[in-house]
């Protein structure tokens, strides 16, 4: 997640910036889509989904007010290869890719998209920035196991060799000056995939990660900061870099020297 590795384990990356709600977003989409197309994200799609809205307070005579369902729209701007896309909602822009190169390249694309959005919408503030990586740990050489790739603290009882493993999960949550970091390690047998909350609109995973059905681990590292600040692109960049630095530290504390040598 620093310099590009020859056999890099990262197979999905997403960053999201939440900003002040823009309820008339639909009126700006034509201008935004034109800029996205110029930036080589011509694959445009609009999705309307139903959002459950829970009421505040009670109804008449102490009756509980019924929740309502309101239609919400989100907009996708994808590249030609179908491996990288922007997802725009009324209060957030995210960039997802399954073709990750380096953090510098990824963050440059995100900031360019955010700059185009600001030109159209004149954003007022940012209230949350998040960055998440999914890395697949798949031993491939004869005799290799996950013990060579992961530190003992995250292995749990997964490799004790008794019974048929269903899954093993390790989770650590840490508060830092840069924000909050959540590190999860999921060990299971099967094909590499995406968590349910990401599967609906994420780009396709590179086949080199999904062609094997075997015992593997997913290192899921998610860092975020929730703090309302006036919109400033340079400050967004600084926050994003700080989150990335913490993710790198966490990832390096999770994998072994053998793993790094194998991916390099």
FENRAQUI-V85304 format. One record per backbone hydrogen bond with DSSP energy under -0.5 kcal/mol. CO is the residue of the C=O (numbers start at 1). NH is the residue of the N-H. E is the energy in kcal/mol with one decimal. If there is no record, write none. Layout:
{{CO,NH,E} {CO,NH,E}}
This chain:
{{2,103,-0.6} {3,2,-0.6} {5,8,-1.1} {9,136,-2.8} {12,134,-2.5} {13,97,-2.3} {14,132,-2.7} {15,95,-2.6} {16,130,-2.6} {17,93,-2.2} {18,127,-2.3} {18,128,-1.1} {22,25,-1.1} {24,27,-1.4} {25,28,-2.3} {25,29,-0.7} {26,29,-0.7} {28,32,-2.1} {29,33,-3.3} {30,34,-1.6} {31,35,-1.6} {32,36,-2.5} {33,37,-2.3} {34,38,-1.7} {35,39,-1.4} {36,41,-2.4} {37,40,-1.7} {42,44,-1.4} {43,78,-2.6} {45,76,-3.1} {47,49,-0.5} {47,74,-2.4} {49,51,-0.5} {49,72,-3.3} {51,70,-2.5} {52,54,-0.6} {53,68,-2.2} {59,62,-0.9} {60,63,-2.2} {63,59,-5.4} {68,53,-3.5} {68,70,-0.5} {70,51,-3.0} {72,49,-3.0} {74,47,-2.9} {75,88,-3.2} {76,45,-2.0} {77,86,-2.6} {78,43,-2.6} {79,82,-0.9} {82,204,-0.9} {83,98,-2.4} {84,79,-2.4} {85,96,-2.8} {86,77,-2.3} {87,94,-2.3} {88,75,-2.6} {89,92,-0.8} {90,22,-2.1} {91,19,-2.2} {92,89,-3.0} {93,17,-2.6} {94,87,-2.4} {95,15,-2.0} {96,85,-2.5} {97,13,-2.1} {102,106,-2.4} {103,107,-3.2} {104,108,-1.7} {105,109,-1.8} {106,110,-2.1} {107,111,-2.7} {108,112,-1.9} {109,113,-2.2} {110,114,-2.5} {111,115,-2.2} {112,116,-2.1} {113,117,-2.0} {114,118,-2.4} {115,119,-2.2} {116,120,-1.3} {117,121,-2.9} {118,122,-2.7} {124,231,-2.2} {125,20,-1.3} {126,229,-2.8} {127,227,-0.7} {128,18,-2.9} {129,225,-2.4} {130,16,-2.2} {131,223,-2.9} {132,14,-2.2} {133,221,-2.4} {134,11,-2.6} {134,12,-1.2} {135,137,-0.6} {135,219,-2.7} {136,138,-0.7} {137,217,-2.1} {141,144,-1.9} {145,148,-1.4} {146,149,-1.1} {146,150,-2.5} {149,256,-1.7} {151,154,-1.5} {152,155,-1.3} {152,156,-0.8} {155,158,-2.1} {157,160,-1.5} {163,165,-0.7} {168,187,-3.0} {170,185,-2.6} {172,183,-3.0} {174,181,-3.1} {176,179,-0.6} {179,176,-3.6} {180,224,-2.4} {181,174,-2.8} {182,184,-0.5} {182,222,-2.9} {183,172,-2.5} {184,220,-3.0} {185,170,-2.1} {185,187,-0.5} {186,218,-2.7} {187,168,-2.1} {188,216,-2.6} {190,214,-2.1} {195,198,-1.9} {195,199,-1.3} {198,201,-0.8} {198,202,-1.0} {206,209,-2.1} {206,210,-0.7} {207,211,-1.6} {209,192,-0.6} {212,214,-0.6} {214,190,-1.7} {216,188,-2.1} {217,137,-3.3} {217,219,-0.5} {218,186,-2.4} {218,220,-0.8} {219,135,-2.2} {219,221,-0.7} {220,184,-2.8} {220,222,-0.5} {221,133,-2.6} {222,182,-3.0} {223,131,-2.8} {224,180,-3.2} {225,129,-2.1} {225,227,-0.7} {229,126,-3.0} {232,236,-2.2} {233,237,-2.2} {234,238,-2.0} {235,239,-2.5} {236,240,-2.5} {237,241,-2.3} {238,242,-2.1} {239,243,-2.2} {240,244,-2.3} {241,245,-2.4} {242,246,-1.6} {243,247,-2.0} {244,248,-2.5} {245,249,-1.9} {246,250,-2.3} {247,251,-2.8} {248,252,-2.6} {249,253,-1.4} {250,254,-0.7} {251,254,-1.1} {251,255,-1.8} {254,151,-2.4} {256,260,-2.0} {257,261,-2.5} {258,262,-2.2} {259,263,-2.2} {260,264,-1.7} {263,7,-3.0}}
